[in-house]
Amino acid sequence: VNLFDFNQDIYGRTVRVYIKKYLREEIKFDSLEALVKQIDQDKLESMRVL
């Protein structure tokens, strides 16, 4: 779970997360660039769903 645009200190706290939509299966990336590109796409899709 990524908490986009969240900067509070919640270490040691219980956080409840509700899944609204499953985005994709786990992917193994061949490069850092491919990983960063996918994270950007995942973030856009996540924000669209919310």
mmCIF file as Biopython writes it, N, C-alpha, C and O atoms, coordinates in Angstrom:
data_model
#
loop_
_atom_site.group_PDB
_atom_site.id
_atom_site.type_symbol
_atom_site.label_atom_id
_atom_site.label_alt_id
_atom_site.label_comp_id
_atom_site.label_asym_id
_atom_site.label_entity_id
_atom_site.label_seq_id
_atom_site.pdbx_PDB_ins_code
_atom_site.Cartn_x
_atom_site.Cartn_y
_atom_site.Cartn_z
_atom_site.occupancy
_atom_site.B_iso_or_equiv
_atom_site.auth_seq_id
_atom_site.auth_asym_id
_atom_site.pdbx_PDB_model_num
ATOM 1   N N  . VAL A ? 1  ? 0.850   -1.176 0.000   1.0 0.0 1  A 1 
ATOM 2   C CA . VAL A ? 1  ? 0.000   0.000  0.000   1.0 0.0 1  A 1 
ATOM 3   C C  . VAL A ? 1  ? 0.889   1.230  0.000   1.0 0.0 1  A 1 
ATOM 4   O O  . VAL A ? 1  ? 1.830   1.325  0.788   1.0 0.0 1  A 1 
ATOM 5   N N  . ASN A ? 2  ? 0.594   2.156  -0.869  1.0 0.0 2  A 1 
ATOM 6   C CA . ASN A ? 2  ? 1.251   3.461  -0.881  1.0 0.0 2  A 1 
ATOM 7   C C  . ASN A ? 2  ? 0.243   4.500  -0.421  1.0 0.0 2  A 1 
ATOM 8   O O  . ASN A ? 2  ? -0.903  4.508  -0.870  1.0 0.0 2  A 1 
ATOM 9   N N  . LEU A ? 3  ? 0.674   5.370  0.471   1.0 0.0 3  A 1 
ATOM 10  C CA . LEU A ? 3  ? -0.176  6.469  0.923   1.0 0.0 3  A 1 
ATOM 11  C C  . LEU A ? 3  ? 0.332   7.739  0.249   1.0 0.0 3  A 1 
ATOM 12  O O  . LEU A ? 3  ? 1.194   8.433  0.787   1.0 0.0 3  A 1 
ATOM 13  N N  . PHE A ? 4  ? -0.205  8.035  -0.923  1.0 0.0 4  A 1 
ATOM 14  C CA . PHE A ? 4  ? 0.248   9.178  -1.701  1.0 0.0 4  A 1 
ATOM 15  C C  . PHE A ? 4  ? -0.090  10.482 -0.991  1.0 0.0 4  A 1 
ATOM 16  O O  . PHE A ? 4  ? -1.163  10.624 -0.404  1.0 0.0 4  A 1 
ATOM 17  N N  . ASP A ? 5  ? 0.829   11.422 -1.052  1.0 0.0 5  A 1 
ATOM 18  C CA . ASP A ? 5  ? 0.628   12.758 -0.485  1.0 0.0 5  A 1 
ATOM 19  C C  . ASP A ? 5  ? 0.276   12.706 0.998   1.0 0.0 5  A 1 
ATOM 20  O O  . ASP A ? 5  ? -0.540  13.497 1.473   1.0 0.0 5  A 1 
ATOM 21  N N  . PHE A ? 6  ? 0.885   11.781 1.725   1.0 0.0 6  A 1 
ATOM 22  C CA . PHE A ? 6  ? 0.659   11.617 3.161   1.0 0.0 6  A 1 
ATOM 23  C C  . PHE A ? 6  ? 2.003   11.700 3.851   1.0 0.0 6  A 1 
ATOM 24  O O  . PHE A ? 6  ? 2.918   10.948 3.514   1.0 0.0 6  A 1 
ATOM 25  N N  . ASN A ? 7  ? 2.141   12.609 4.818   1.0 0.0 7  A 1 
ATOM 26  C CA . ASN A ? 7  ? 3.445   12.786 5.447   1.0 0.0 7  A 1 
ATOM 27  C C  . ASN A ? 7  ? 3.387   12.829 6.972   1.0 0.0 7  A 1 
ATOM 28  O O  . ASN A ? 7  ? 4.233   13.464 7.601   1.0 0.0 7  A 1 
ATOM 29  N N  . GLN A ? 8  ? 2.406   12.166 7.571   1.0 0.0 8  A 1 
ATOM 30  C CA . GLN A ? 8  ? 2.322   12.111 9.024   1.0 0.0 8  A 1 
ATOM 31  C C  . GLN A ? 8  ? 3.104   10.918 9.551   1.0 0.0 8  A 1 
ATOM 32  O O  . GLN A ? 8  ? 3.282   9.923  8.848   1.0 0.0 8  A 1 
ATOM 33  N N  . ASP A ? 9  ? 3.567   11.022 10.788  1.0 0.0 9  A 1 
ATOM 34  C CA . ASP A ? 9  ? 4.304   9.934  11.425  1.0 0.0 9  A 1 
ATOM 35  C C  . ASP A ? 9  ? 3.301   8.950  12.023  1.0 0.0 9  A 1 
ATOM 36  O O  . ASP A ? 9  ? 2.659   9.250  13.029  1.0 0.0 9  A 1 
ATOM 37  N N  . ILE A ? 10 ? 3.167   7.780  11.406  1.0 0.0 10 A 1 
ATOM 38  C CA . ILE A ? 10 ? 2.218   6.774  11.897  1.0 0.0 10 A 1 
ATOM 39  C C  . ILE A ? 10 ? 2.920   5.479  12.290  1.0 0.0 10 A 1 
ATOM 40  O O  . ILE A ? 10 ? 2.266   4.448  12.451  1.0 0.0 10 A 1 
ATOM 41  N N  . TYR A ? 11 ? 4.230   5.518  12.444  1.0 0.0 11 A 1 
ATOM 42  C CA . TYR A ? 11 ? 4.963   4.324  12.857  1.0 0.0 11 A 1 
ATOM 43  C C  . TYR A ? 11 ? 4.471   3.871  14.218  1.0 0.0 11 A 1 
ATOM 44  O O  . TYR A ? 11 ? 4.321   4.674  15.139  1.0 0.0 11 A 1 
ATOM 45  N N  . GLY A ? 12 ? 4.219   2.559  14.336  1.0 0.0 12 A 1 
ATOM 46  C CA . GLY A ? 12 ? 3.722   1.985  15.575  1.0 0.0 12 A 1 
ATOM 47  C C  . GLY A ? 12 ? 2.219   2.107  15.736  1.0 0.0 12 A 1 
ATOM 48  O O  . GLY A ? 12 ? 1.667   1.616  16.721  1.0 0.0 12 A 1 
ATOM 49  N N  . ARG A ? 13 ? 1.550   2.743  14.804  1.0 0.0 13 A 1 
ATOM 50  C CA . ARG A ? 13 ? 0.093   2.906  14.854  1.0 0.0 13 A 1 
ATOM 51  C C  . ARG A ? 13 ? -0.567  1.848  13.986  1.0 0.0 13 A 1 
ATOM 52  O O  . ARG A ? 13 ? 0.048   1.328  13.055  1.0 0.0 13 A 1 
ATOM 53  N N  . THR A ? 14 ? -1.796  1.535  14.287  1.0 0.0 14 A 1 
ATOM 54  C CA . THR A ? 14 ? -2.579  0.620  13.468  1.0 0.0 14 A 1 
ATOM 55  C C  . THR A ? 14 ? -3.271  1.430  12.372  1.0 0.0 14 A 1 
ATOM 56  O O  . THR A ? 14 ? -3.894  2.458  12.638  1.0 0.0 14 A 1 
ATOM 57  N N  . VAL A ? 15 ? -3.149  0.949  11.143  1.0 0.0 15 A 1 
ATOM 58  C CA . VAL A ? 15 ? -3.784  1.613  10.006  1.0 0.0 15 A 1 
ATOM 59  C C  . VAL A ? 15 ? -4.699  0.609  9.326   1.0 0.0 15 A 1 
ATOM 60  O O  . VAL A ? 15 ? -4.282  -0.510 9.029   1.0 0.0 15 A 1 
ATOM 61  N N  . ARG A ? 16 ? -5.922  0.993  9.081   1.0 0.0 16 A 1 
ATOM 62  C CA . ARG A ? 16 ? -6.877  0.132  8.394   1.0 0.0 16 A 1 
ATOM 63  C C  . ARG A ? 16 ? -6.975  0.582  6.944   1.0 0.0 16 A 1 
ATOM 64  O O  . ARG A ? 16 ? -7.187  1.761  6.659   1.0 0.0 16 A 1 
ATOM 65  N N  . VAL A ? 17 ? -6.819  -0.371 6.034   1.0 0.0 17 A 1 
ATOM 66  C CA . VAL A ? 17 ? -6.845  -0.078 4.604   1.0 0.0 17 A 1 
ATOM 67  C C  . VAL A ? 17 ? -7.962  -0.894 3.965   1.0 0.0 17 A 1 
ATOM 68  O O  . VAL A ? 17 ? -8.061  -2.101 4.189   1.0 0.0 17 A 1 
ATOM 69  N N  . TYR A ? 18 ? -8.789  -0.248 3.182   1.0 0.0 18 A 1 
ATOM 70  C CA . TYR A ? 18 ? -9.845  -0.926 2.436   1.0 0.0 18 A 1 
ATOM 71  C C  . TYR A ? 18 ? -9.453  -0.952 0.964   1.0 0.0 18 A 1 
ATOM 72  O O  . TYR A ? 18 ? -9.087  0.074  0.391   1.0 0.0 18 A 1 
ATOM 73  N N  . ILE A ? 19 ? -9.530  -2.119 0.364   1.0 0.0 19 A 1 
ATOM 74  C CA . ILE A ? 19 ? -9.186  -2.257 -1.052  1.0 0.0 19 A 1 
ATOM 75  C C  . ILE A ? 19 ? -10.399 -1.885 -1.890  1.0 0.0 19 A 1 
ATOM 76  O O  . ILE A ? 19 ? -11.465 -2.490 -1.771  1.0 0.0 19 A 1 
ATOM 77  N N  . LYS A ? 20 ? -10.220 -0.892 -2.731  1.0 0.0 20 A 1 
ATOM 78  C CA . LYS A ? 20 ? -11.293 -0.451 -3.617  1.0 0.0 20 A 1 
ATOM 79  C C  . LYS A ? 20 ? -11.224 -1.136 -4.967  1.0 0.0 20 A 1 
ATOM 80  O O  . LYS A ? 20 ? -12.251 -1.446 -5.570  1.0 0.0 20 A 1 
ATOM 81  N N  . LYS A ? 21 ? -9.995  -1.373 -5.442  1.0 0.0 21 A 1 
ATOM 82  C CA . LYS A ? 21 ? -9.807  -2.015 -6.737  1.0 0.0 21 A 1 
ATOM 83  C C  . LYS A ? 21 ? -8.436  -2.665 -6.762  1.0 0.0 21 A 1 
ATOM 84  O O  . LYS A ? 21 ? -7.448  -2.066 -6.337  1.0 0.0 21 A 1 
ATOM 85  N N  . TYR A ? 22 ? -8.378  -3.885 -7.258  1.0 0.0 22 A 1 
ATOM 86  C CA . TYR A ? 22 ? -7.109  -4.577 -7.436  1.0 0.0 22 A 1 
ATOM 87  C C  . TYR A ? 22 ? -6.513  -4.100 -8.748  1.0 0.0 22 A 1 
ATOM 88  O O  . TYR A ? 22 ? -7.146  -4.213 -9.797  1.0 0.0 22 A 1 
ATOM 89  N N  . LEU A ? 23 ? -5.299  -3.568 -8.696  1.0 0.0 23 A 1 
ATOM 90  C CA . LEU A ? 23 ? -4.712  -2.982 -9.902  1.0 0.0 23 A 1 
ATOM 91  C C  . LEU A ? 23 ? -4.036  -3.999 -10.806 1.0 0.0 23 A 1 
ATOM 92  O O  . LEU A ? 23 ? -4.262  -3.999 -12.016 1.0 0.0 23 A 1 
ATOM 93  N N  . ARG A ? 24 ? -3.198  -4.878 -10.226 1.0 0.0 24 A 1 
ATOM 94  C CA . ARG A ? 24 ? -2.447  -5.791 -11.086 1.0 0.0 24 A 1 
ATOM 95  C C  . ARG A ? 24 ? -1.727  -6.833 -10.250 1.0 0.0 24 A 1 
ATOM 96  O O  . ARG A ? 24 ? -1.630  -6.718 -9.028  1.0 0.0 24 A 1 
ATOM 97  N N  . GLU A ? 25 ? -1.230  -7.844 -10.928 1.0 0.0 25 A 1 
ATOM 98  C CA . GLU A ? 25 ? -0.378  -8.856 -10.302 1.0 0.0 25 A 1 
ATOM 99  C C  . GLU A ? 25 ? 1.003   -8.261 -10.037 1.0 0.0 25 A 1 
ATOM 100 O O  . GLU A ? 25 ? 1.338   -7.195 -10.553 1.0 0.0 25 A 1 
ATOM 101 N N  . GLU A ? 26 ? 1.793   -8.954 -9.234  1.0 0.0 26 A 1 
ATOM 102 C CA . GLU A ? 26 ? 3.172   -8.542 -8.991  1.0 0.0 26 A 1 
ATOM 103 C C  . GLU A ? 26 ? 3.987   -8.711 -10.268 1.0 0.0 26 A 1 
ATOM 104 O O  . GLU A ? 26 ? 3.810   -9.685 -10.999 1.0 0.0 26 A 1 
ATOM 105 N N  . ILE A ? 27 ? 4.868   -7.771 -10.529 1.0 0.0 27 A 1 
ATOM 106 C CA . ILE A ? 27 ? 5.689   -7.785 -11.739 1.0 0.0 27 A 1 
ATOM 107 C C  . ILE A ? 27 ? 7.159   -7.696 -11.337 1.0 0.0 27 A 1 
ATOM 108 O O  . ILE A ? 27 ? 7.517   -6.939 -10.435 1.0 0.0 27 A 1 
ATOM 109 N N  . LYS A ? 28 ? 8.004   -8.468 -12.007 1.0 0.0 28 A 1 
ATOM 110 C CA . LYS A ? 28 ? 9.453   -8.333 -11.842 1.0 0.0 28 A 1 
ATOM 111 C C  . LYS A ? 28 ? 9.945   -7.417 -12.953 1.0 0.0 28 A 1 
ATOM 112 O O  . LYS A ? 28 ? 9.671   -7.658 -14.129 1.0 0.0 28 A 1 
ATOM 113 N N  . PHE A ? 29 ? 10.663  -6.377 -12.586 1.0 0.0 29 A 1 
ATOM 114 C CA . PHE A ? 29 ? 11.120  -5.389 -13.552 1.0 0.0 29 A 1 
ATOM 115 C C  . PHE A ? 29 ? 12.578  -5.619 -13.904 1.0 0.0 29 A 1 
ATOM 116 O O  . PHE A ? 29 ? 13.387  -5.990 -13.054 1.0 0.0 29 A 1 
ATOM 117 N N  . ASP A ? 30 ? 12.899  -5.393 -15.163 1.0 0.0 30 A 1 
ATOM 118 C CA . ASP A ? 30 ? 14.263  -5.581 -15.653 1.0 0.0 30 A 1 
ATOM 119 C C  . ASP A ? 30 ? 15.150  -4.362 -15.427 1.0 0.0 30 A 1 
ATOM 120 O O  . ASP A ? 30 ? 16.371  -4.444 -15.556 1.0 0.0 30 A 1 
ATOM 121 N N  . SER A ? 31 ? 14.529  -3.230 -15.088 1.0 0.0 31 A 1 
ATOM 122 C CA . SER A ? 31 ? 15.325  -2.020 -14.885 1.0 0.0 31 A 1 
ATOM 123 C C  . SER A ? 31 ? 14.614  -1.096 -13.907 1.0 0.0 31 A 1 
ATOM 124 O O  . SER A ? 31 ? 13.407  -1.197 -13.689 1.0 0.0 31 A 1 
ATOM 125 N N  . LEU A ? 32 ? 15.386  -0.202 -13.332 1.0 0.0 32 A 1 
ATOM 126 C CA . LEU A ? 32 ? 14.827  0.803  -12.439 1.0 0.0 32 A 1 
ATOM 127 C C  . LEU A ? 32 ? 13.869  1.712  -13.202 1.0 0.0 32 A 1 
ATOM 128 O O  . LEU A ? 32 ? 12.837  2.121  -12.671 1.0 0.0 32 A 1 
ATOM 129 N N  . GLU A ? 33 ? 14.209  2.019  -14.429 1.0 0.0 33 A 1 
ATOM 130 C CA . GLU A ? 33 ? 13.360  2.894  -15.247 1.0 0.0 33 A 1 
ATOM 131 C C  . GLU A ? 33 ? 11.984  2.270  -15.472 1.0 0.0 33 A 1 
ATOM 132 O O  . GLU A ? 33 ? 10.969  2.963  -15.404 1.0 0.0 33 A 1 
ATOM 133 N N  . ALA A ? 34 ? 11.950  0.970  -15.738 1.0 0.0 34 A 1 
ATOM 134 C CA . ALA A ? 34 ? 10.672  0.280  -15.940 1.0 0.0 34 A 1 
ATOM 135 C C  . ALA A ? 34 ? 9.851   0.284  -14.657 1.0 0.0 34 A 1 
ATOM 136 O O  . ALA A ? 34 ? 8.632   0.454  -14.699 1.0 0.0 34 A 1 
ATOM 137 N N  . LEU A ? 35 ? 10.509  0.098  -13.523 1.0 0.0 35 A 1 
ATOM 138 C CA . LEU A ? 35 ? 9.822   0.133  -12.230 1.0 0.0 35 A 1 
ATOM 139 C C  . LEU A ? 35 ? 9.224   1.510  -11.972 1.0 0.0 35 A 1 
ATOM 140 O O  . LEU A ? 35 ? 8.063   1.618  -11.580 1.0 0.0 35 A 1 
ATOM 141 N N  . VAL A ? 36 ? 9.998   2.547  -12.187 1.0 0.0 36 A 1 
ATOM 142 C CA . VAL A ? 36 ? 9.523   3.913  -11.960 1.0 0.0 36 A 1 
ATOM 143 C C  . VAL A ? 36 ? 8.348   4.231  -12.875 1.0 0.0 36 A 1 
ATOM 144 O O  . VAL A ? 36 ? 7.377   4.852  -12.442 1.0 0.0 36 A 1 
ATOM 145 N N  . LYS A ? 37 ? 8.426   3.815  -14.125 1.0 0.0 37 A 1 
ATOM 146 C CA . LYS A ? 37 ? 7.329   4.046  -15.074 1.0 0.0 37 A 1 
ATOM 147 C C  . LYS A ? 37 ? 6.052   3.356  -14.598 1.0 0.0 37 A 1 
ATOM 148 O O  . LYS A ? 37 ? 4.970   3.939  -14.671 1.0 0.0 37 A 1 
ATOM 149 N N  . GLN A ? 38 ? 6.171   2.122  -14.113 1.0 0.0 38 A 1 
ATOM 150 C CA . GLN A ? 38 ? 4.997   1.388  -13.641 1.0 0.0 38 A 1 
ATOM 151 C C  . GLN A ? 38 ? 4.423   2.021  -12.375 1.0 0.0 38 A 1 
ATOM 152 O O  . GLN A ? 38 ? 3.204   2.097  -12.217 1.0 0.0 38 A 1 
ATOM 153 N N  . ILE A ? 39 ? 5.289   2.473  -11.478 1.0 0.0 39 A 1 
ATOM 154 C CA . ILE A ? 39 ? 4.808   3.150  -10.266 1.0 0.0 39 A 1 
ATOM 155 C C  . ILE A ? 39 ? 4.017   4.394  -10.643 1.0 0.0 39 A 1 
ATOM 156 O O  . ILE A ? 39 ? 2.967   4.660  -10.058 1.0 0.0 39 A 1 
ATOM 157 N N  . ASP A ? 40 ? 4.506   5.154  -11.608 1.0 0.0 40 A 1 
ATOM 158 C CA . ASP A ? 40 ? 3.786   6.342  -12.076 1.0 0.0 40 A 1 
ATOM 159 C C  . ASP A ? 40 ? 2.419   5.964  -12.639 1.0 0.0 40 A 1 
ATOM 160 O O  . ASP A ? 40 ? 1.426   6.634  -12.355 1.0 0.0 40 A 1 
ATOM 161 N N  . GLN A ? 41 ? 2.360   4.902  -13.430 1.0 0.0 41 A 1 
ATOM 162 C CA . GLN A ? 41 ? 1.089   4.447  -13.997 1.0 0.0 41 A 1 
ATOM 163 C C  . GLN A ? 41 ? 0.148   3.954  -12.899 1.0 0.0 41 A 1 
ATOM 164 O O  . GLN A ? 41 ? -1.049  4.239  -12.925 1.0 0.0 41 A 1 
ATOM 165 N N  . ASP A ? 42 ? 0.694   3.214  -11.936 1.0 0.0 42 A 1 
ATOM 166 C CA . ASP A ? 42 ? -0.124  2.719  -10.822 1.0 0.0 42 A 1 
ATOM 167 C C  . ASP A ? 42 ? -0.699  3.877  -10.013 1.0 0.0 42 A 1 
ATOM 168 O O  . ASP A ? 42 ? -1.859  3.841  -9.603  1.0 0.0 42 A 1 
ATOM 169 N N  . LYS A ? 43 ? 0.116   4.900  -9.786  1.0 0.0 43 A 1 
ATOM 170 C CA . LYS A ? 43 ? -0.362  6.053  -9.023  1.0 0.0 43 A 1 
ATOM 171 C C  . LYS A ? 43 ? -1.499  6.749  -9.766  1.0 0.0 43 A 1 
ATOM 172 O O  . LYS A ? 43 ? -2.514  7.092  -9.159  1.0 0.0 43 A 1 
ATOM 173 N N  . LEU A ? 44 ? -1.341  6.960  -11.059 1.0 0.0 44 A 1 
ATOM 174 C CA . LEU A ? 44 ? -2.404  7.597  -11.845 1.0 0.0 44 A 1 
ATOM 175 C C  . LEU A ? 44 ? -3.698  6.795  -11.777 1.0 0.0 44 A 1 
ATOM 176 O O  . LEU A ? 44 ? -4.775  7.361  -11.589 1.0 0.0 44 A 1 
ATOM 177 N N  . GLU A ? 45 ? -3.593  5.482  -11.931 1.0 0.0 45 A 1 
ATOM 178 C CA . GLU A ? 45 ? -4.783  4.627  -11.873 1.0 0.0 45 A 1 
ATOM 179 C C  . GLU A ? 45 ? -5.400  4.648  -10.478 1.0 0.0 45 A 1 
ATOM 180 O O  . GLU A ? 45 ? -6.623  4.691  -10.343 1.0 0.0 45 A 1 
ATOM 181 N N  . SER A ? 46 ? -4.573  4.620  -9.452  1.0 0.0 46 A 1 
ATOM 182 C CA . SER A ? 46 ? -5.073  4.657  -8.073  1.0 0.0 46 A 1 
ATOM 183 C C  . SER A ? 46 ? -5.819  5.955  -7.797  1.0 0.0 46 A 1 
ATOM 184 O O  . SER A ? 46 ? -6.896  5.936  -7.201  1.0 0.0 46 A 1 
ATOM 185 N N  . MET A ? 47 ? -5.265  7.065  -8.218  1.0 0.0 47 A 1 
ATOM 186 C CA . MET A ? 47 ? -5.909  8.355  -7.997  1.0 0.0 47 A 1 
ATOM 187 C C  . MET A ? 47 ? -7.207  8.468  -8.800  1.0 0.0 47 A 1 
ATOM 188 O O  . MET A ? 47 ? -8.162  9.099  -8.347  1.0 0.0 47 A 1 
ATOM 189 N N  . ARG A ? 48 ? -7.245  7.864  -9.978  1.0 0.0 48 A 1 
ATOM 190 C CA . ARG A ? 48 ? -8.467  7.873  -10.789 1.0 0.0 48 A 1 
ATOM 191 C C  . ARG A ? 48 ? -9.583  7.110  -10.080 1.0 0.0 48 A 1 
ATOM 192 O O  . ARG A ? 48 ? -10.736 7.540  -10.089 1.0 0.0 48 A 1 
ATOM 193 N N  . VAL A ? 49 ? -9.240  5.982  -9.468  1.0 0.0 49 A 1 
ATOM 194 C CA . VAL A ? 49 ? -10.224 5.145  -8.780  1.0 0.0 49 A 1 
ATOM 195 C C  . VAL A ? 49 ? -10.778 5.849  -7.542  1.0 0.0 49 A 1 
ATOM 196 O O  . VAL A ? 49 ? -11.957 5.708  -7.218  1.0 0.0 49 A 1 
ATOM 197 N N  . LEU A ? 50 ? -9.931  6.599  -6.861  1.0 0.0 50 A 1 
ATOM 198 C CA . LEU A ? 50 ? -10.377 7.276  -5.643  1.0 0.0 50 A 1 
ATOM 199 C C  . LEU A ? 50 ? -11.272 8.445  -5.962  1.0 0.0 50 A 1 
ATOM 200 O O  . LEU A ? 50 ? -11.740 9.131  -5.053  1.0 0.0 50 A 1 
#
